[in-house]
Amino acid sequence: MRVGKQISNSIPPVSMAPEDYVSYDHQIQNMRLGNTTPEHIKKVIAKFKPKTSCDVQGQSTKMIKLISHEIAVPLAHIFNLSLSHGIFPEKLKSCRVIPIFKSGDQLDVDNYRPISLLSSISKILEKIVAEKLIHHLVSNNLLYTHQYGFLPKKSTEQNLLQIVNYITTALNEGMYCVGVFLDLRKAFDVCSHEILLKKIKKMGVQEIAHQWFESYLTNRTQCVDISGNFSDLINLDISVIQGSTLGPILFLCYINDFWKATSLFSVLFADDRFSKGIYY
């Protein structure tokens, strides 16, 4: 988080507010969170992988799958209260981080890759809301056409095909092609909650839905677990959540107006290792 703040603070201020770049030429329906059912919850849990890694409360997705029929009804009640009141449960906001050694000097913290283990229960609620958010974005035609990351029926392969087709067409017409490739450093970590909330508001995420996402992003904490020894909790007041279901979709909303920075043809993508890129 410290790196994310440092990068964010190094960006020079501009005269326009970030949300002023977000505009759509059609009417947008307000997003409705609606409710969920025990049957839907059981279907969501059934798709989880039975992982044995535990969250900060000691719960694993394998355990959740084993007791899905017993917890579906109470979870539906809790989740519906969350969706109707615009409040994300505080108990689901803590994250356990495990540093995985990569290579090199074991005393150098840069040689470890942090693995975030979010609340297993929160993943269920996130999945439900993620489905609603994607439906809202797609049905209202809000996402940039050439965004190929984290979306159903889109992939980095389609991204490459689009680029190859664009280059081939240009060369066949006797034109020159120049490509600019950008990799966003610590892309998830520098997402400002304030800017993100303003942007999704202009995308029709308002009222109770907006309150829910604001609650989801605020007052988050994480601790580091090294061989069963837990660090003190620290607050996460910047970034979309690493390892979460909603994080990548919120990131798409955050950079949705990126293509407006140029008149050149651009495509955006994110690969399965969560690295982000833009082609011009």
N, C-alpha and C positions, 0 to 999 in steps of 0.2 A: 504494500500500500504506500510505503514511503516513496518508492520510485515513481509510482503513478502520480502522487502529489507533486513531486519535483518536476516531472515532465509537464504537468498541467500548469504549474505556476510559471514555467519558462515560456509559455505561449504569450506573445504580446497581445494586449487588448485591442479590440476593434470598435469602431463607432456604432455598428449595427448590433442589435441584440441577436443572439443565435437563432431564436425562434422566428425572426423576421425573414429568414431565408426559406422558411417552410410555407408553401402556398399551394393550393389545389384549385383547379378551375371547375370543380363540380361540388355539389352539396354532399356533405358527409353525415351519415347517420351516427348518432351517439352510440358508443359501445355499451352493451348490456351484459352484465356478468351473469344474470339469471341465477339458476341453482343447479344442483347436482343430485344424484340418486345413489343409493347403495349399489344398485346394479352397475352403474357407470363406474363407480369406485372400484368394484371388483374387476371390471374389465381393464381398467388402468393398471391395477396391481398385477394382473395376470401377465402383462407385457414386460414387467420388470425382470431384469436378470437376477437370479438368486445369489447375490453377492453376500459374502460373510463379513465384509468390512463394516465396522460399526460407526455410527455417528457419535456426537458428543454425549448423547443420552444412552449409548450402548445398544442402540437398535440397528438391525441390519435389514436389507431388503429381503433376504432369505427368510428371516423371521416374520416380516410383514406378509410375505406370500403365504406362509403356513397358517396364519391366523386371519387371513383376509375376510373370510365369511363372518367371523366373530366381531370384527371391528368396523365393517362396512356401514352399519346403521349408525353407530355413534359418530363415526367420522363424517358421514353425510350431514348429520345435525350440526356438527362443529363447523364444517366447511360452508354450509348454507348461512350460518350466522356471520361468518367471515365475509362472504360475498354480498350479503344484504346490508351489512353495516360498514363495509369498506375498511375493514381492519384485518391485517395479517397477524396471526397469533405470535406473540412475543417469544414463546417457548420454542418456536420453530426457526428462530433467526440466528441461532448459534451454529458455528461451523468448526469442525475439527480438521486441522491441517497436519498432514504427515509428510515430512521431508524425505524424498527418495534420492539416494546417492546416485549420481551419474558416473563421474570419473574424475581423476585428478586428486588433488589434496583434500582429504576428508575433513580438514579443519577449515576449509574455505566454504562459506555458506553459498557462494555462487555456484558451487558444484552440486547443489541439491535442487531437485525439482519438487515444488510443493504440490501435494495432492489434497484437494479440498473434499471433505466428506460432509455433505449437508445432511440435515435432518431427513431421515427416511420418510417420515410422515409428510414433511413439507413437499417432497418430490411429487406426491400424489396430487396435492392441491395445486402445485405449480403446473403439472401436466394438464389438469382440467382448465386452468386459466389460459395456458398457452394455446390450447385448442381454440378457445373463444377469441383470443387476441389474433391469431393467424386468420381465422375466419373473418374477423372484422377488417383486417388489413387487406385481405385478398378480395373480399366481396365489395369493398369500397374502392378498389383499384388504387391503393395508396402507396404501394411499394414500387421503387424504381424498376423498370422493365428488365434491365440487365443486371439485377442483383441475383447472384447464383448461390448464395450461402444460406444454409440453415432453413431452407424452404422446401415444402413437399414437391416432389417431381422436378426438382432442380438440383444440379450437381456441378462440380468443377469440370467434368467432362463436357457438359453443355457450354460452359464458359470457353473452354479451349476451341470447341467447334465454331463458336461464334467468332472468335478472334481469327481462326484460320480462314473462315469464309470471308471475313472482312478484308483480310490481307490478300487473299486469292483474287477477289473481285477487283481490288485496287490495282494489282499487278496486271491483270488481264486488260485493264483499261489504260495501261501505260502510265500509271501514277506511281509516286513514291510513297512508302509507308515508314513512319517513324513511331516507335513505341516508347512510352514512358511507364516504367514499372515502379510502383510504390508499395512499400511494406510498412504498415502502421505499427510503430513500436509500442509495446504494452497497450494494445488497443483497448482491451476490456478494462484495464486498470485506470485509464485516464478519463473514463466516462463520468461526467459531472451529473449528479443526481438532479440538481436544479435545472440544468439545461435539458436533460432527458425528459423531465416531467413537463416542462414547457412545450417541448416538441410533440409529445404524445397527446397533449391537450388539443393541439391544433389538428391532430389526426382523429379527433372524435372520441378520445378517451377522457371523458369529463365526469363531473359529479361523483357518484359513488364509486365508479370504476377508477377514476383518477385518485380518489382518496385511498382506494385499495392499493394501487401501485405505489403511492407515496408511502403508505404504511409498510409495504413489502420492502422498500429500499432503505428505510430509516431504522436507526437503532440496531443495526446488525453488528455482530461480534464474531471473533474467531480466536481460537487458541491453537498453539502448536503442541503436538504430542510426539515426544521422543522416548520410545521404549516405555510407554505408560506414564511418563512424567509430563504433566500438563503445565503449560505456561499460563500467565495471567491472560485474561480476555482483553482484546484490544478492539476498539470501535472501527467499523468500516464505513467511512463517510464519503467514499468515492468508489467508482467502478460498478459495473454490472457484475453479478455474482458468478465467479468461476465455478464450473462444474454443475451449474444449475440448468434447469430446463428453460426458464424464462430469460436468462441472461443473454443468450445469442439472439433471440428475437428482439429484445429491447435494444441490443446493439444495432440491429438492422434499422430500427426506428431512429436511433441516434445519428447514423451516418446516411440516412435516406436522401438527404439533400446534397450529399457530397458531389454528385455529378454536375450540379449547377455551377460549380466553381470554374468550369471550362466549357467552351463551345465544341470541343473535340469529342469524338465518340469515346465512351468509357464503359467499362464493365467492372463489376465488383464481385469479389468472391471471398470465401473463407474455406480452407481445406479442413480435413478431419483432425488436424492437429491444432485447430483453432488459430492458425496464422491468417492474418487478414491482408488483402491485397487489392490494388486498383490498377487496371490497365487503361491507358489512353491510346 
